Amino acid sequence: MTHAALWLSQAQFFMSLSFTLLFLLLEIGLAWALAVFRLRALAGQGHWLDAYRFWVRIFALAFILAFASAVPVMIQFGSLWPDLMDRIGNVASPLLAVSVLSIFVFKSCLVGAMLFGQRRMSEWFHVVLVVLVAVGVTIAAIWPVMLFSWLRTPEGAVYSGGQYLVTSWFHVFFNPSFPWYAALFLAVAFATSSLFMVGVSALQSLRRPLLEPDKAVFRGAVVASVLSLLLLGMLGIGAGTALAPLEPARAAAAVGYWKSGTTPSLAISAVPDIAAGDRWAWRWHDTGGAFLAQDERGAYRGLDQFSGMAPPPGLTFWTLRIAVLAAALMLLASTYSWIRLRKAAYEPSTLPVWLRRSLVAMIPLGGLLVVSGFAHLVVGAHPYAVAGTVTLSEVLVGVPVSQLVLGGIALLAVYAFCMLGFFQLLWHGIHYGVVPVTRYRGRA
């Protein structure tokens, strides 16, 4: 298998996964926001019901795109990596089956009733349904996260005769990295979705004076974005220290620790060169040891210990820096907006135009955070499909490079068309708002 075919296959699969992930995170975050809106509306705050009516349409769009984009992912999983399921099928098949079952039970049934059955049920029952949808979409997404984490830390199964055999489903479910990946996944979902809501609300405020439901969403989303980004930062630091012994090569590349035996220092920015050392670097000296793995003698493990089986140092290093920079910029903008709102009695119109335009930019910046952070985890696992045992080159099918290029271009065009359609419908909703619908048919 050629080197080009291997990287083109990974790039194509990563593109499909990233597109699905973007809308899945938005779907989960908006599902919980809708649950909050309905609960507050039930408590007598009527403007939250108007907020629900606007944002439920965006949730429906995200749900459709996440659901539809999962199909190419499953096709590519079998067409690009056919031998992988032969190796991990005993573990992956039950997890994927439960995930698909969760999708059909929670998402297809409950979401349909939530979207189209509100006029035929009591307020209390609909609120319970909205909460169940939020719980359901979260549970349905956790199973793939569990499989992703198991591929990084394959506990609860033994590799024998060319395939993994399960010895303990408990350890498969709760493998060492699962709690951290699940927590990071949910924190990113809440952070990016709240920032998306901030950006949309800021864009509305630039078009017209905000109504009370829009103001309430703006205020709540700004606060939620600050808190969720702070939580994401703390989880990122905790995951970095906890996962270093489990993923030592990625940890060394993330810190910029190229040579074993040297004093650890955290590279803030660098042009990596493992053979000759950094071509250029800005380092925080005598730090970074907490984010590195150690050998049995207590010495820190540098990237040179994984010669031939190490992840690409430049990509692993810089994708993490891009994600951290995006998160820092979003935290700065949302924190400053929160401070300004508190001083102005939480009136969004008091924010300067330049700041509201900056908040609109949080929409693509949140996408950059997701894609770059996910790229860091995927590239950091290279060259393994299953850590320590199965490599990507072993399970890659022999697809010609020309077909991979044409397939990638076609997928990119489809995803660009879907993204354009999503934002066009979003713009229509921002411009025209929500047309009220009566509770009973036959009324004007």
Secondary structure, DSSP 8 states (H G I E B T S, - for coil): --HHHHHHHHHHHHHHHHHHHHHHHHHHHHHHHHHHHHHHHHTT-THHHHHHHHHHHHHHHHHHHHHHHHHHHHHHHHHH-HHHHHHHHHHHHHHHHHHHHHIIIIIIIIHHHHHH-GGGS-HHHHHHHHHHHHHHHHHHHHHHHHHHHHHHS--SEEEETTEEEES-HHHHHT-TTHHHHHHHHHHHHHHHHHHHHHHHHHHHHHHS---HHHHHHHHHHHHHHHHHHHHHHHHHHHHHHHHTTTSHHHHHHHHT--STTS--EEEEEEE--TTT--SEEEEEET--GGGS-B-TTS-B--GGGGTTS---HHHHHHHHHHHHHHHHHHHHHHHHHHHHHHHTTT-GGGS-HHHHHHHHTHHHHHHHHHHHHHHHHHHHTTTEEETTTEEHHHH-----HHHHHHHHHHHHHHHHHHHHHHHHHHHHHHHH------SSTT--
